[in-house]
Amino acid sequence: MTQAPPDAEARRAIAPVICYPTDTLPAPDLVLYRAARATAEKVGEVLVPPREGRCFEVKAGQFFRISSVEGPQVGDLNLHNLHDLKERFFSGKTRALHGTHVTTGERLWSNLPYLRPMATIIEDTLGWYGIDQYGGSVHDVIGTRCDPYTGNLLAGGHYHHCCHSNLTRSLADHTGLPLNEAEILVHDVLNVFMCTGFTRDTGQYFMKASPVRPGDYLEFFAEIDLLGNLSACPGGDCSSEHSSDTAACHPLLVEVFAPAQGALNGWSEPPVNAYDRSHGR
């Protein structure tokens, strides 16, 4: 059975089938969101220092923007339900629904059993990048976050300013949770501005220099009350390595905007998933 069968090429030539057709997926009302955004005023900001993480809060119906402000820099983003930290961003299902990288009009979905939109991307200044000749694109939901455990496994040592640790410290500081309890809540990320893909020959996850420039941003509409947690990755633009004290790193700016009263008439917060959770019993 380890040898290729006579019809191997025919088997390889079978056309793929999309696992989750999204024709029936509720579409975000980008016209409404953008009209509301035009009325919005800035109500807060957080500057995330290089090689560190910071939390921020966004109310349902508000907008938040992540910007490159000084130099090319990628960020690792976690999202939680502000009132129930167990509901958090589900990168795997977001990837299954939208693809390996996300952009304008696509959503960040929460984990099971909630499975609802947490945030919708309304603007992406790197939307022009598309997919390059290597299969690379930006804003991926395939990378898990750089972490000290993988670093220790591959190279030994104890590096504490990787994104997993940054997010852990930031969440603990913001919530008052003990470090070990906060760490359990840290989850797979949206790699904001990061340029990644899979090699064609070996299928390995790769990164390359991010095309992000000062002034580029990714902007979201908050579908529910959110606790955001963002790490300015120690890899900088991730052109060479992603857990490093030598890579050039820069801050990331998070800004929060509130629309005018009545600007979102007709919009309502998405309910949690309607599955009855009986699981056949």
SVG drawing of the C-alpha trace seen along z (x, -y; Angstrom):
<svg xmlns="http://www.w3.org/2000/svg" viewBox="-34 -62 55 64">
<polyline fill="none" stroke="black" stroke-width="0.4" points="0.0,0.0 3.0,-2.3 3.6,-2.2 1.7,-4.6 -1.2,-2.9 -1.5,-2.8 -4.2,-5.5 -2.2,-7.8 -2.3,-10.8 -6.0,-10.4 -6.5,-10.4 -4.3,-13.6 -6.3,-15.3 -9.6,-15.0 -11.0,-18.6 -11.2,-19.9 -14.5,-20.6 -14.8,-23.6 -15.5,-22.3 -17.6,-25.1 -19.5,-26.9 -20.3,-30.4 -23.2,-31.3 -25.6,-31.1 -23.3,-32.8 -24.9,-36.0 -23.1,-38.9 -22.0,-42.0 -23.6,-45.2 -20.5,-47.1 -22.5,-50.0 -24.1,-50.6 -20.8,-50.0 -18.9,-52.5 -21.6,-55.1 -21.5,-54.7 -17.7,-54.9 -17.9,-58.2 -19.7,-59.7 -17.4,-58.1 -15.1,-60.0 -12.0,-58.7 -12.6,-57.6 -9.4,-55.9 -6.0,-54.5 -3.3,-52.1 0.3,-52.1 1.8,-48.7 5.5,-48.9 7.9,-46.8 8.3,-43.2 5.4,-43.7 1.6,-43.2 -1.2,-45.4 -5.0,-44.9 -7.8,-47.2 -11.5,-47.3 -14.1,-47.9 -17.8,-48.1 -20.2,-46.4 -20.9,-48.8 -17.6,-50.6 -14.6,-50.4 -11.0,-49.7 -8.0,-50.3 -4.5,-48.7 -1.9,-50.8 1.8,-50.7 3.2,-54.0 7.0,-54.0 8.3,-51.1 7.3,-47.7 5.9,-45.7 3.6,-42.7 1.2,-42.0 -0.5,-39.0 -4.1,-39.6 -6.3,-37.8 -10.0,-38.7 -12.2,-37.7 -15.8,-38.4 -15.3,-41.2 -17.9,-39.7 -17.0,-36.0 -13.3,-35.3 -14.1,-31.7 -15.6,-33.0 -12.6,-33.9 -11.4,-34.1 -11.4,-30.8 -8.7,-31.0 -9.3,-27.5 -13.0,-28.0 -12.2,-31.5 -9.7,-29.9 -12.1,-27.2 -14.8,-29.7 -12.7,-32.5 -9.3,-31.0 -5.8,-31.2 -5.7,-35.1 -8.5,-37.6 -9.3,-41.0 -12.2,-43.5 -15.7,-42.0 -14.5,-38.9 -15.1,-38.2 -13.3,-36.8 -15.5,-34.1 -15.6,-32.9 -15.0,-29.4 -17.5,-26.6 -20.2,-26.5 -20.7,-30.3 -19.6,-30.4 -20.7,-33.9 -19.0,-37.0 -16.8,-38.8 -15.4,-41.5 -15.8,-42.4 -12.9,-43.8 -14.1,-47.0 -10.9,-48.4 -7.5,-46.9 -4.8,-49.2 -2.8,-46.1 -5.7,-44.6 -3.8,-45.4 -1.1,-42.7 -3.2,-39.7 -1.4,-36.4 2.2,-36.6 4.3,-34.2 5.3,-32.2 1.7,-31.8 2.2,-34.4 -0.4,-36.9 -1.0,-39.1 -3.2,-38.9 -3.0,-35.1 -5.0,-32.8 -2.6,-29.9 0.2,-30.8 -0.3,-30.0 1.9,-32.7 5.6,-32.5 6.0,-30.9 8.7,-30.0 7.8,-26.2 8.6,-25.8 11.7,-28.0 12.9,-25.8 12.1,-22.6 14.0,-23.8 16.9,-25.8 16.8,-25.5 16.8,-28.5 13.9,-30.6 12.9,-33.5 10.2,-35.6 9.3,-38.3 7.7,-36.0 4.0,-36.7 2.6,-34.0 4.3,-35.3 3.6,-38.9 -0.1,-38.1 0.0,-36.2 1.5,-39.0 -0.8,-41.6 -3.9,-39.6 -2.8,-38.9 -2.0,-42.6 -5.4,-43.8 -7.6,-41.3 -5.8,-40.7 -5.7,-36.9 -2.7,-34.9 -0.2,-34.3 -1.0,-30.6 -4.7,-31.3 -4.2,-34.0 -1.9,-31.7 -4.7,-29.2 -6.9,-31.8 -4.3,-32.9 -5.2,-31.4 -4.2,-31.2 -4.0,-34.6 -4.8,-36.8 -1.3,-37.6 -1.9,-41.3 0.3,-42.6 2.3,-39.3 3.1,-37.9 3.0,-34.1 2.0,-31.0 2.9,-27.4 5.8,-26.3 4.7,-24.5 7.2,-21.7 7.1,-20.7 3.9,-22.4 5.9,-24.2 4.7,-27.4 6.8,-30.3 7.1,-34.0 8.6,-36.8 9.1,-40.5 5.8,-42.2 4.8,-44.8 3.4,-47.0 4.4,-50.7 3.9,-53.4 0.3,-54.6 -1.0,-51.2 -3.9,-49.9 -6.5,-47.1 -9.8,-48.3 -12.6,-46.3 -16.2,-46.7 -16.9,-45.2 -19.9,-42.9 -19.9,-42.2 -18.2,-43.8 -14.5,-42.9 -11.4,-42.6 -8.5,-42.8 -5.0,-41.7 -2.2,-42.6 1.5,-41.7 4.1,-43.7 6.0,-40.6 9.7,-40.4 10.4,-39.5 9.6,-43.0 8.5,-42.6 9.3,-38.9 11.8,-39.0 14.3,-36.7 13.2,-35.4 10.3,-35.8 11.7,-35.5 14.6,-37.8 16.2,-40.6 18.1,-41.8 15.3,-42.3 14.3,-45.9 10.9,-46.3 8.4,-49.1 5.2,-49.9 1.7,-49.3 -1.1,-51.7 -4.7,-50.6 -7.4,-53.3 -11.0,-53.0 -13.8,-55.0 -17.5,-55.4 -20.1,-56.2 -22.8,-58.9 -26.0,-58.0 -28.4,-56.4 -25.8,-55.7 -26.3,-52.0 -30.1,-51.9 -31.2,-48.4 -28.0,-46.7 -28.1,-44.2 -25.4,-42.2 -25.2,-38.7 -26.6,-36.0 -24.7,-32.9 -25.0,-29.9 -28.5,-28.4 -27.4,-24.7 -29.3,-23.1 -26.2,-21.4 -28.1,-18.0 -25.3,-16.2 -27.7,-13.4 -28.7,-12.6"/>
</svg>
